[in-house]
Amino acid sequence: MTEYWLISAPGDKTCLQTWESMNNLTSKQNSLSDNYKFNIPDLKVGTLDQLVGLSDDLGKLDGFVESVTRKVAAYLGEVLEDQRDKLHENLMANNDSAKLSTASFLRAQDGDLSNYITRFQWDMAKYPIKQSLRNIADIISKQVGQIDADLKTKSSTYNNLKSSLQNMEKKQTGSLLTRNLADLVKKEHFILDSEYLNTLLVVVPKQSINDWWANYEKLTDMIVPRSSQMITQDQDYGLFTVTLFKKVEDEFKHHAREKKFIVREFKYNEEELAAGKNEITKLVTDKKKQFGPLVRWLKVNFSECFCAWIHVKALRVFVESVLRYGLPVNFQAMLLHPNKKNTKRLRDVLLQLYGHLDGSTQQGGLAHDSVDIPGLGFGQSDYYPYVYYKINIDMVDHKP
């Protein structure tokens, strides 16, 4: 199960007692969840008005950072293409990810995202706790906003390259009616540099090949006898040459259409053909060159976004806990990994523990008869007497 519950409750005599009471009832006695202390440093509280305003803004920031994190993960899946099955093991949250080599991206890192949140440590270097809560939120917003902007630029460049390559590859492999003929024909198939004669390429439906052999010389005057050769055929068509006088080309094309013989517009030019082959080689090379650095960038910045997202969750828990439980700051943040079969029972146990924190709470944990609470960032449907946030770390299949 990839869902975690991040909650907080006010300290009893000590925060350790709060932790032990919850852990004993949910983990040790009932096996309802695996529990971890969630360490939040001593952050600057600010004024009540600042906290109320920040609470709403942090809710928006939470959604934004999560969406960018998931976008980076989804695009990494697109870029990996036939290695997409390795996506899960490529999604790491690791402060040392920038040091990893591209080759190491395809090594398994089992449970790395869960390791990060269950052992969460505030990053003092990136988000100094001497700063105000608002400043820390702004640092995260700018950081993730820049990643989002860079992702748009990088994905657009790579997608354009990939699209150009796919279009050229389609021309190499499609039907004889549409595909590029340059790699099928040879110089000896054509009469070149003649003042009067020209060689055309004609696509003939398979069922009409016998008709072609019997009648191509009769489609118009001035066709060179026995000049037609079959170059190749696919599932539906054959590709033929025919040599004729230039002045009857239009008449020949007209009569060919009547017989459903399709003349392909094609001029044999060695320089142009070589340039076309060089172009596809260049695109393949460019794609390979960009693949490694792009995967590396996505890896590193997925880690950056995911870590930033969990820091936003920590900020939200801190702000909501102060607003709920008051000053001085005295609460214990806890991360629960619910047993999937026992989530309802876990809710009931948490309600027994913390229902007294909100007199309006009824059975089931929801404040059904209360209105939304300004500044607390909760809608009616997800309000509990304790501070609660859900974190789903499934970045591959989960749709938020």
N, C-alpha and C positions, 0 to 999 in steps of 0.2 A: 504494500500500500504506500503510495507516494504522498499521502496527505498528512500534514502535521497541524497541530493546534498550538498556537502561541498564546498563552494566557498569563494573567498576573492576578495576584490576590494580596491584600494588605498584610503586612507583617503582624504576626502574633506578638508574643514577647520578643521574639527574634525572627528574622526572615528564615533562619534555619528551621524553626518549628513549623512555619508555613509550608516549607518544602516537604518536611518529613510527614506532616499530616496528609498532604495530598498524595505523596508517593506511596505511603503505606496503604491507603485505601484503594488506589487505582492500580498500582503496579505489584506490590508485594502480596497483598491479600487476594486480589481479584483478577490479576493478569489482564486488566482492561487496556493498558497502554504501557509503552516504554517511555520513561520520563527522563528529562535532562534539565539541569539548571541552565537558564539562558542569561548570560552575563551582560548586563548593561552598566556602563561606567557612570560615574557621578557627573551628569550633564548639568548645564546651567538652566535653571528653571525659568527665569524671567517672570513677567507679571501674568496674572490670570487672563487679562485681555489678550496678551500675546499668545498664550497657550490655546485659547478658544479659537482665535483666527488661524493659528498654525495647524490645529487639528483638522480643520476642513481642507487646508492646502496639502497637508500630508496625505490625506485620502486620495486626492487627485494625483499627487506625485507617485504614490504607491501604484496606482493603475497605469500611469505612464511608463514607469521603470519596468514593471512586469511586462507590458506590451512590447517594449523595445527588446527586452531579454528574450522573449519568445520569438520575436522577428529574427533576431540574430541566429537563434537556434534553428528556426525553420529554413533560413537561407543557407546555413551550413549544410543542412540535409539536401537542399537542391544542388549545391555545388559538388557534394560528394558523389551524386549521381549513382552509379552502380556500386558504390561503396556505402550507400545510405544505411545499410544494416549496421554500420559501425558508428552511426550518429550518437547513439546513447553513450558509448564509451568515450566519445570525443567531447562531451559536454562536461567540463570540469570547472569547479570553483576553487581556484588555487592562486594564492598571491604570488607564487613563483612561476605562473604560467608563461610569463613573458620570456623566461629563460629556456623554455622547452624548445627543442628542435622540431622542425616540420615532421621528421621521421617518427618522432615519438607520439604524434597525434593519434596514430592508429593503435596504440597500446591500450589495453583495458585499464580503466581506473574505477574499479567497482565501488559504487556507493559514494563517490566523491562529493556529490551535492549534499547527500544526507550527512556525511562526515562534517562538511562545512557548517551546516546549521546546528547539528547536535553538539559541536565543539566551538560554537561561535565565539570569536574574540573581536572586540571593537578594534578597527584599524585606526590607531592614533595618528599615524603619519598622514593619511589621506583626509581624515575627518577629525581635526584637533578639538578636544572637548573643552578647551578654553574659549572656543568660539561660541556664539549664541546658537540656539537651536535653529533659528531662522537661517543663519549663515551656513550651517551644516547642510540644511535642506537645499539651499541655493547651490552649494558646491556640487551636491549630487545631481541636481537638476541640470546644471550646465554640463557636467561630465557626460551624463547619459544623453542629453540633447545633442552634444557634439558627436557621440557615437552614432546616434540615429541619423544625423545629417551625412556623416561619412558613409554609413551603410547604403544610403540612397545613391550616393555618387558611385561607390565601388560596385554595387549590384547592377546599376545601369550600364556601366562600362563593360562589365563581364558578360551581362546578358546580351548586349549588342554584339559582342564578339561571338558568343555562342550561337546566337540567331543567324549571323552571317555564315558561320561554318555549317550549321544545320541546313541552311538553304542551298549552299553549294554541294553538300553531301547528297541532298535530295536530287539535285540535278545529275549527280553521278549514278544514281541507283534507280531512278524512276522508269516509267515506260519509255519506249523509243519515240513516242509522240512528244514527250516533254523533256527528256533527260539531255544533258550535255553530250554531244556526239564526239567531242574532241579526242577522248581516250579510246574511241572505237575505230576511227578512220586512220589511214596511212597515206603518205604522199603518193604512193603508186596507184591509189584508187582514183586519182584526178588527172585530167588534162589541164595543165597549168600554163600560163603565159601564152595562150593562143588568142590571136586576134578574132577568130571566128567561132571557136568551139568552147563549150562550157560543160562541166560535169555537175549534175544535180544529185541530191540525196532524196530518195523517195521512201516513205514508210507505207508498207502494204499490209492490210489485215491478213492474218494467216490463212483464212479460208479463201482469200483471193490471190494467193501466190501463183497458182497455176494460171489464172486469168492474166496476171502480170506477164509471166513468161510468154504467153501466147499472143498478147496484144500490145505490149509496150511500144514496139516498133511502129504500130499502126495509129498511135494516138495523134500523130501529126506527121507532116513531111519533115525531111531533113534531120532525122534521128540516125545516129551512126549505128549500123547493123551490128548485132551481137555485142553491144557496148555495155550491157547491164551485167553487174556482178552482185551477188548477195554478200553483204559484209558481215551481218550477224542477224540473229533473231532472238526475241524473248517469248514470253508466254502468249502474247497476243499479236505480235507484229514481226515482219521482216524488214530489214533495212537494205535498200538496193541503191546502186549507182546507175545513172544513165547519162550518156554523152550525146549532145545535140548542138545544132547551130544556135548561136545566141539570139538570132532574130526570131526564132520560133518558141522561145522560152514561155512567153505569156500564153500563147495558144496551147502549148503542151500542159501548162499548169491548169488551164481551164478544163481541158478534156480529162486530165488526171483526176480532178475534183469530182467530175461526173461519175467516175468509176470508183470513187472513194479511195484513191491513191493520194497520199498526203505528201506534198513536196516540202521538205524542211529547208528553211532559209539558212544557208551555211556557206561560208567562204573559207577555203583552206588557206590559212596564213600561219606559217610556222612560228613567227614571233608572237602573234596573239595567242596561239595555242599554248606555247611555252609560258607566257605570262599568266594565263588562266591556271595552269598546273602549279606555277609558283605561288599564286595567290592562295590556293587551298593549303599548300604546304606551309605558307607563312601563317595562315590562320590557326592551323593545328599547332604550330610551334608557339605562337603567341598565347594560345589557350593553356598549353602546358607550362609556359613561363609564369603565367598569372595564377595558375591553380595553387601552387605551393604557398606563395605569399598571401593569397586571399584566404586560404584555409587557416593559415597562421593568424592572420588578423581577426578572423571570425572567432577562433578559439580564444585568443587573448581577450577580446572585447566581450565575448559571452561571459567569461569569468568576471570581468570588470562589472558588467551589468548585474549579474546574479548577486555578487557581493554587495553592490550598491543597494539592490532590492532588499536584501536581508537587513541592511543598515536602516533603510526606511522603515521596515517593520519594527526594528528596535526603537527608533524614534517615536513611532506611533504608540507602542506599548508604554514608553516613558511618559509621553504627553497625556494619554488617556488615563494612565494610572494616577498621575498627579491630579488631574481634573476629577476623577472618581473618588480617590481616597484621601485627597488633601495633603497639606504640609504638616510637619516636615516629611520629606520623601521617605516612605517606608513601605516598600512592597517587594514581592518576590516574583520575578518573571520566570516562567517555566514552559518548556517545550514538550508537548505530548505527542507520541506517535501511536495513534489509536489502533487497537485490534479491530480489524474491519468488521468482524461479526458482532462486536460488543459496543458499537458507537452509542447506541441509545442508552445502554446501561451506564456507560461512562458519563454521558450527559446527566443522568439521574444522580450519580454519585457526586459529581461536581455541584449539582444543585443542592444536594444535602449539605455539602461543605460550605457553600457560599451564598445560598439563597437568602440568608439573613442580611446580606449586604444591600438588598433592594426589597423593600416591603411590598412593592407592587408586583413582584414576580409571582407567577402562578405555576402550577404543575407543568412541567415540560421545559421550563427555563426561559420562556418568552414573556416579555412585558406586554401582554395582549391588550390591556386597557390603557396603555400609556401612549402618548404621542411621541414622534421622533424627538430626540433630545438634542437641542442646538449645541454645536460645538463638540459633540462627542463622536461625530463621524459614523454613527450607526443608523441604519434603517430599522424599522420595527421588526423585520423578519430575522435579523441576526443580532439582536440585543440580548445579552445575558447579564446576570448580576455581577459577573467577573469580567475583566477586560479579555476580549477574545478576538484573535485573527486566525484565519485559515491560510495555510501555505501549501500549495500543491507543487511539488518539485518535478513533476513529470513534464519535461520540455519537449517530448517527442509526440505523444498522442493526446495530451490534455488540451481541451479547448476551454479557455477561461470564460 
